[in-house]
Amino acid sequence: MDYDRIKFGGHAIRQMFNRGLKQEDVLMAVRLGEVIIEYPDDTPYPSCLILGFARDVPIHVVFSVDKQRKIGIIITAYIPGPEIWTEDFKRRRALK
């Protein structure tokens, strides 16, 4: 693990509140989930999209790590919609 603690960004907190996601659910998704997409060119830190589950609900979390300060950062979190994501929630559907 490249971080000692996890911080929720302001955008993540607002979006979690708007989407009815609890901190515990998002933390579980980060800890037990699977990285499905990497964004190595994101700034200020590379990030990734994690797919996890809490209470049998799929959750996507955009997560990055400030390696210098050893802090994991939750950028946003949401419940992926089946109209945009494949049945396993790992790939975007092709646009029609």
C-alpha positions as CSV (number, residue, x, y, z in Angstrom):
1,M,0.0,0.0,0.0
2,D,1.4,3.4,-1.0
3,Y,-0.5,5.4,1.6
4,D,-1.0,5.6,5.3
5,R,-4.4,7.3,5.4
6,I,-7.3,8.2,3.1
7,K,-8.7,11.7,2.6
8,F,-12.0,12.5,1.1
9,G,-11.9,15.5,-1.3
10,G,-14.6,18.2,-1.2
11,H,-16.0,17.1,-4.5
12,A,-16.2,13.5,-3.3
13,I,-18.1,14.5,-0.1
14,R,-20.6,16.5,-2.0
15,Q,-21.2,13.8,-4.6
16,M,-21.4,11.1,-2.0
17,F,-24.1,13.1,-0.1
18,N,-26.0,13.8,-3.4
19,R,-25.8,10.1,-4.3
20,G,-26.6,8.7,-0.9
21,L,-23.3,6.9,-0.5
22,K,-21.8,6.4,3.0
23,Q,-18.1,6.9,3.9
24,E,-17.9,3.3,5.1
25,D,-19.2,2.0,1.7
26,V,-16.7,4.0,-0.3
27,L,-13.8,3.0,2.0
28,M,-14.8,-0.7,1.6
29,A,-14.9,-0.3,-2.2
30,V,-11.3,1.2,-2.1
31,R,-9.9,-1.4,0.3
32,L,-11.5,-4.5,-1.3
33,G,-12.3,-3.3,-4.8
34,E,-10.5,-3.9,-8.2
35,V,-8.8,-1.2,-10.3
36,I,-10.6,-1.3,-13.6
37,I,-9.0,1.7,-15.3
38,E,-5.8,3.6,-14.7
39,Y,-5.3,7.3,-15.5
40,P,-1.5,7.7,-15.3
41,D,-1.6,11.2,-16.8
42,D,-4.0,12.8,-14.3
43,T,-2.7,15.7,-12.3
44,P,-1.7,16.5,-9.7
45,Y,-1.4,12.7,-9.1
46,P,-2.1,9.7,-11.3
47,S,-5.5,8.2,-10.5
48,C,-7.5,5.1,-11.1
49,L,-11.1,3.9,-11.2
50,I,-11.9,1.3,-8.6
51,L,-15.0,-1.0,-8.8
52,G,-16.1,-2.3,-5.4
53,F,-19.3,-3.4,-3.7
54,A,-21.0,-2.4,-0.5
55,R,-24.2,-4.1,0.6
56,D,-24.4,-5.7,-2.9
57,V,-24.4,-2.4,-4.6
58,P,-21.6,-1.6,-7.1
59,I,-19.6,1.5,-6.4
60,H,-17.1,3.3,-8.7
61,V,-14.4,5.3,-6.9
62,V,-11.9,7.6,-8.6
63,F,-8.8,7.4,-6.3
64,S,-5.3,8.8,-6.4
65,V,-2.3,8.7,-4.1
66,D,0.0,11.6,-3.0
67,K,3.0,9.4,-2.7
68,Q,5.2,12.1,-1.1
69,R,2.7,12.6,1.8
70,K,1.5,9.0,1.7
71,I,-2.2,10.0,1.5
72,G,-4.8,8.3,-0.6
73,I,-7.4,10.7,-2.0
74,I,-10.9,9.9,-2.9
75,I,-11.8,12.2,-5.8
76,T,-15.4,11.1,-6.4
77,A,-17.6,8.1,-5.9
78,Y,-20.8,7.0,-7.6
79,I,-23.1,4.0,-8.4
80,P,-22.4,3.1,-12.0
81,G,-25.6,3.0,-14.2
82,P,-26.3,0.0,-16.3
83,E,-27.1,2.3,-19.3
84,I,-23.5,3.4,-19.3
85,W,-21.6,0.4,-18.0
86,T,-21.6,-3.3,-19.0
87,E,-23.3,-5.8,-16.8
88,D,-20.1,-6.4,-14.8
89,F,-19.6,-2.6,-14.3
90,K,-16.0,-2.9,-15.6
91,R,-16.4,-1.4,-19.1
92,R,-18.3,1.5,-20.7
93,R,-20.9,0.5,-23.2
94,A,-20.4,1.6,-26.8
95,L,-22.2,4.8,-27.6
96,K,-25.1,4.3,-30.0
